[in-house]
Amino acid sequence: MKKTKSIELDNGSFIKIMSRPHKVTISIYPISEITVELYAHAKAKIAGKAEEYLKAVQEAADNAWPNIKPKVADSWGADYAEMYDTKRDVNYEIGGLRTIVQICGYPEDDQANYDFNKRRMQSYLFDLMEARDKVAEK
């Protein structure tokens, strides 16, 4: 079943997290800046909403894969930092864990979407939780 959660941010932008069986998509709206001629860069500051973001990502992952468990990235297939889109022949990148979420490299005329398969989501969740725990230790 398809589920969507939106997190409104302070600057009027928002992050949308959509899940359906075997897939989670994270999107940032609106696009914040165009960095080069063909590719755009979207950045969402989640400084005050990091826990809400983590919870929404966990819920989406649980909806897509009921048996998902966070795991450290131990293979290239688990590396979520970069994704290749064969339809458009471009690399997408996702970054940021506690203060921002940013998606880079998508075509300017497209949405800032980042798709996760199960293994990438496991390592993304692991890193989000590890970043949360490091902040809590300070």
Backbone as CSV, one residue per row, in Angstrom:
resi,resn,N_x,N_y,N_z,CA_x,CA_y,CA_z,C_x,C_y,C_z
1,MET,0.833,-1.171,0.000,0.000,0.000,0.000,0.890,1.252,0.000
2,LYS,0.535,2.213,-0.805,1.303,3.450,-0.928,0.970,4.397,0.223
3,LYS,2.023,4.925,0.868,1.849,5.894,1.957,2.782,7.068,1.723
4,THR,2.319,8.266,2.082,3.122,9.472,1.914,3.106,10.278,3.197
5,LYS,4.273,10.800,3.560,4.412,11.681,4.724,5.172,12.916,4.264
6,SER,4.658,14.093,4.597,5.340,15.346,4.276,5.785,16.023,5.561
7,ILE,6.991,16.585,5.529,7.524,17.330,6.666,7.748,18.756,6.201
8,GLU,6.988,19.676,6.778,7.147,21.087,6.430,8.340,21.661,7.156
9,LEU,9.117,22.464,6.439,10.316,23.065,7.005,10.108,24.561,7.180
10,ASP,11.000,25.191,7.928,10.851,26.601,8.283,10.818,27.548,7.095
11,ASN,11.545,27.243,6.039,11.670,28.170,4.923,10.603,27.992,3.850
12,GLY,9.539,27.271,4.138,8.467,27.075,3.175,8.655,25.859,2.288
13,SER,9.811,25.227,2.355,10.017,24.014,1.572,9.538,22.812,2.390
14,PHE,9.508,21.665,1.762,9.129,20.461,2.498,9.787,19.235,1.894
15,ILE,9.861,18.204,2.717,10.381,16.902,2.303,9.195,15.953,2.252
16,LYS,9.099,15.206,1.166,8.043,14.207,1.032,8.703,12.835,1.021
17,ILE,8.195,11.947,1.859,8.709,10.581,1.936,7.567,9.652,1.541
18,MET,7.751,8.955,0.427,6.696,8.099,-0.097,7.173,6.653,-0.087
19,SER,6.319,5.761,0.376,6.671,4.339,0.372,5.587,3.544,-0.328
20,ARG,6.021,2.503,-0.964,5.143,1.521,-1.584,5.901,0.200,-1.505
21,PRO,5.284,-0.909,-1.814,6.005,-2.172,-1.675,7.352,-2.159,-2.400
22,HIS,8.397,-2.437,-1.669,9.760,-2.606,-2.173,10.430,-1.324,-2.665
23,LYS,9.942,-0.158,-2.250,10.566,1.089,-2.696,10.180,2.243,-1.776
24,VAL,11.176,3.090,-1.459,10.945,4.334,-0.718,11.558,5.461,-1.543
25,THR,10.813,6.560,-1.694,11.298,7.729,-2.424,11.284,8.932,-1.497
26,ILE,12.408,9.645,-1.447,12.500,10.883,-0.681,12.608,12.023,-1.680
27,SER,11.774,13.049,-1.512,11.747,14.192,-2.428,11.850,15.482,-1.643
28,ILE,12.481,16.483,-2.246,12.582,17.816,-1.652,11.883,18.798,-2.585
29,TYR,11.014,19.640,-2.024,10.307,20.669,-2.790,10.423,21.997,-2.065
30,PRO,10.517,23.104,-2.693,10.880,23.258,-4.099,12.386,23.135,-4.251
31,ILE,12.835,23.095,-5.488,14.266,23.045,-5.777,14.884,24.339,-5.279
32,SER,15.964,24.252,-4.520,16.534,25.439,-3.888,17.490,26.213,-4.774
33,GLU,18.247,25.544,-5.595,19.178,26.269,-6.458,19.597,25.402,-7.627
34,ILE,19.942,26.060,-8.716,20.475,25.373,-9.881,21.979,25.625,-9.857
35,THR,22.768,24.569,-9.780,24.206,24.767,-9.606,24.972,24.799,-10.917
36,VAL,24.545,24.078,-11.889,25.179,24.122,-13.203,24.082,24.090,-14.249
37,GLU,24.459,24.167,-15.485,23.484,24.308,-16.553,22.433,23.199,-16.593
38,LEU,22.866,21.948,-16.436,21.929,20.841,-16.612,21.443,20.190,-15.325
39,TYR,22.168,20.377,-14.248,21.833,19.639,-13.042,21.472,20.563,-11.898
40,ALA,20.574,20.112,-11.081,20.090,20.933,-9.979,20.522,20.335,-8.646
41,HIS,20.315,21.129,-7.619,20.744,20.770,-6.273,19.617,21.204,-5.334
42,ALA,19.096,20.298,-4.560,18.041,20.644,-3.611,18.557,20.393,-2.206
43,LYS,18.311,21.344,-1.327,18.785,21.219,0.048,17.642,21.600,0.981
44,ALA,17.406,20.789,1.983,16.374,21.070,2.978,17.023,21.048,4.351
45,LYS,16.901,22.140,5.079,17.469,22.205,6.429,16.484,21.563,7.401
46,ILE,16.923,20.496,8.046,16.049,19.757,8.962,16.523,19.875,10.401
47,ALA,17.330,20.888,10.696,17.959,21.012,12.015,16.983,20.794,13.163
48,GLY,15.826,21.390,13.148,14.875,21.230,14.239,13.938,20.054,14.066
49,LYS,14.037,19.354,12.939,13.081,18.291,12.642,13.764,16.962,12.337
50,ALA,14.986,16.795,12.800,15.745,15.582,12.494,15.063,14.331,13.038
51,GLU,14.513,14.412,14.245,13.824,13.245,14.823,12.564,12.911,14.029
52,GLU,11.823,13.937,13.637,10.615,13.722,12.833,10.983,13.088,11.490
53,TYR,12.083,13.563,10.903,12.551,13.012,9.629,12.935,11.539,9.795
54,LEU,13.707,11.223,10.823,14.118,9.840,11.068,12.898,8.945,11.273
55,LYS,11.944,9.405,12.054,10.729,8.615,12.308,9.954,8.374,11.011
56,ALA,9.837,9.397,10.177,9.114,9.257,8.907,9.827,8.282,7.969
57,VAL,11.151,8.340,7.929,11.920,7.414,7.090,11.762,5.987,7.612
58,GLN,11.803,5.804,8.933,11.615,4.471,9.524,10.233,3.914,9.188
59,GLU,9.200,4.744,9.317,7.840,4.292,9.010,7.700,3.911,7.543
60,ALA,8.291,4.710,6.659,8.235,4.402,5.226,8.953,3.087,4.930
61,ALA,10.108,2.889,5.553,10.863,1.649,5.353,10.081,0.445,5.872
62,ASP,9.458,0.588,7.033,8.646,-0.505,7.586,7.456,-0.827,6.690
63,ASN,6.888,0.192,6.050,5.771,-0.022,5.136,6.232,-0.744,3.867
64,ALA,7.404,-0.379,3.363,7.907,-0.981,2.129,8.432,-2.398,2.353
65,TRP,9.097,-2.615,3.477,9.700,-3.913,3.797,9.425,-4.219,5.273
66,PRO,8.409,-5.003,5.586,8.047,-5.247,6.984,9.164,-5.831,7.848
67,ASN,10.148,-6.476,7.268,11.209,-7.115,8.051,12.534,-6.359,7.974
68,ILE,12.528,-5.074,7.687,13.774,-4.324,7.495,14.480,-4.066,8.824
69,LYS,15.803,-4.217,8.792,16.635,-3.928,9.962,17.814,-3.082,9.498
70,PRO,18.118,-1.991,10.206,19.264,-1.155,9.826,20.565,-1.963,9.878
71,LYS,21.423,-1.766,8.874,22.708,-2.465,8.809,23.762,-1.512,8.277
72,VAL,24.988,-1.743,8.691,26.105,-0.959,8.175,26.295,-1.296,6.691
73,ALA,26.702,-0.306,5.910,26.964,-0.531,4.486,28.218,-1.388,4.350
74,ASP,28.071,-2.584,3.809,29.210,-3.492,3.692,29.455,-3.935,2.252
75,SER,28.793,-3.267,1.306,28.983,-3.600,-0.105,28.616,-2.384,-0.953
76,TRP,28.989,-2.424,-2.225,28.637,-1.314,-3.119,27.125,-1.201,-3.269
77,GLY,26.419,-2.314,-3.238,24.967,-2.291,-3.367,24.275,-1.636,-2.189
78,ALA,24.965,-1.546,-1.065,24.394,-0.934,0.133,24.718,0.551,0.230
79,ASP,25.559,1.040,-0.651,25.983,2.443,-0.606,24.875,3.332,-1.164
80,TYR,24.231,4.072,-0.292,23.116,4.924,-0.702,23.560,6.298,-1.180
81,ALA,24.816,6.650,-0.968,25.274,8.013,-1.254,25.121,8.388,-2.724
82,GLU,25.132,7.409,-3.606,25.036,7.704,-5.030,24.138,6.679,-5.713
83,MET,23.303,7.146,-6.634,22.383,6.279,-7.358,22.472,6.625,-8.837
84,TYR,22.535,5.628,-9.697,22.593,5.861,-11.141,21.215,5.638,-11.741
85,ASP,20.733,6.603,-12.511,19.442,6.508,-13.186,19.696,6.142,-14.648
86,THR,19.359,4.916,-15.025,19.625,4.460,-16.385,18.755,5.164,-17.414
87,LYS,17.554,5.573,-17.040,16.666,6.255,-17.990,17.235,7.595,-18.431
88,ARG,17.826,8.319,-17.494,18.332,9.663,-17.797,19.849,9.724,-17.935
89,ASP,20.535,8.623,-17.644,21.986,8.552,-17.704,22.639,9.612,-16.815
90,VAL,22.193,9.689,-15.569,22.770,10.626,-14.602,22.959,9.940,-13.253
91,ASN,23.893,10.454,-12.469,24.099,10.020,-11.090,23.390,10.985,-10.158
92,TYR,22.662,10.458,-9.212,22.044,11.251,-8.163,22.855,11.015,-6.902
93,GLU,22.920,12.007,-6.035,23.605,11.848,-4.757,22.691,12.342,-3.647
94,ILE,22.751,11.680,-2.504,22.012,12.153,-1.335,23.020,12.315,-0.205
95,GLY,22.855,13.356,0.576,23.780,13.602,1.671,23.082,14.275,2.826
96,GLY,23.808,14.418,3.912,23.260,15.048,5.107,22.560,14.032,5.978
97,LEU,22.770,14.142,7.271,22.132,13.188,8.173,21.373,13.859,9.313
98,ARG,21.916,14.900,9.919,21.255,15.485,11.086,20.771,16.914,10.880
99,THR,21.433,17.688,10.050,21.038,19.093,9.924,20.451,19.425,8.567
100,ILE,20.846,18.698,7.532,20.284,18.940,6.206,20.064,17.619,5.490
101,VAL,19.196,17.642,4.507,19.077,16.552,3.548,19.274,17.224,2.201
102,GLN,20.187,16.726,1.407,20.365,17.323,0.095,20.426,16.246,-0.967
103,ILE,19.842,16.557,-2.116,19.838,15.649,-3.258,20.456,16.416,-4.414
104,CYS,21.470,15.848,-5.030,22.201,16.535,-6.099,22.219,15.687,-7.362
105,GLY,22.357,16.356,-8.496,22.649,15.677,-9.740,21.471,15.357,-10.629
106,TYR,20.267,15.679,-10.228,19.120,15.328,-11.053,18.909,16.407,-12.114
107,PRO,18.273,16.053,-13.240,18.032,17.044,-14.281,17.172,18.191,-13.763
108,GLU,17.496,19.385,-14.189,16.841,20.604,-13.714,15.328,20.589,-13.923
109,ASP,14.866,19.941,-14.975,13.432,19.934,-15.273,12.692,18.803,-14.566
110,ASP,13.335,18.140,-13.642,12.744,17.000,-12.947,12.595,17.321,-11.465
111,GLN,11.943,16.446,-10.735,11.815,16.591,-9.287,13.090,16.105,-8.613
112,ALA,13.312,16.574,-7.405,14.451,16.110,-6.611,14.033,14.848,-5.867
113,ASN,13.982,13.750,-6.576,13.576,12.465,-6.008,14.784,11.560,-5.838
114,TYR,14.768,10.778,-4.769,15.825,9.796,-4.553,15.165,8.490,-4.152
115,ASP,15.382,7.438,-4.939,14.750,6.144,-4.692,15.685,5.218,-3.926
116,PHE,15.110,4.513,-2.968,15.867,3.553,-2.168,15.333,2.153,-2.405
117,ASN,16.251,1.189,-2.605,15.873,-0.210,-2.527,16.096,-0.646,-1.075
118,LYS,15.814,-1.893,-0.766,15.881,-2.335,0.628,17.289,-2.214,1.212
119,ARG,18.292,-2.668,0.496,19.646,-2.667,1.060,20.175,-1.255,1.271
120,ARG,19.898,-0.358,0.335,20.319,1.037,0.520,19.590,1.673,1.701
121,MET,18.321,1.354,1.846,17.552,1.917,2.962,18.087,1.398,4.290
122,GLN,18.487,0.132,4.348,19.051,-0.404,5.586,20.276,0.395,6.019
123,SER,21.164,0.691,5.090,22.373,1.432,5.465,22.068,2.905,5.724
124,TYR,21.080,3.483,5.025,20.695,4.876,5.283,20.110,5.001,6.694
125,LEU,19.230,4.076,7.064,18.668,4.074,8.420,19.770,3.902,9.467
126,PHE,20.702,3.000,9.204,21.807,2.777,10.134,22.572,4.078,10.363
127,ASP,22.901,4.781,9.280,23.663,6.027,9.398,22.853,7.137,10.061
128,LEU,21.557,7.220,9.769,20.705,8.213,10.439,20.668,7.969,11.945
129,MET,20.519,6.703,12.341,20.464,6.369,13.765,21.810,6.603,14.443
130,GLU,22.890,6.271,13.748,24.223,6.495,14.301,24.481,7.995,14.494
131,ALA,24.067,8.814,13.533,24.229,10.271,13.657,23.409,10.799,14.832
132,ARG,22.201,10.270,15.004,21.357,10.671,16.138,22.029,10.313,17.459
133,ASP,22.580,9.116,17.537,23.219,8.667,18.774,24.470,9.477,19.099
134,LYS,25.227,9.877,18.085,26.418,10.700,18.313,26.038,12.066,18.858
135,VAL,24.949,12.630,18.358,24.474,13.923,18.861,24.023,13.773,20.307
136,ALA,23.359,12.660,20.628,22.868,12.428,21.988,24.020,12.258,22.981
137,GLU,25.152,11.726,22.522,26.307,11.520,23.402,26.971,12.825,23.814
138,LYS,26.837,13.855,22.994,27.524,15.129,23.279,26.896,15.899,24.398
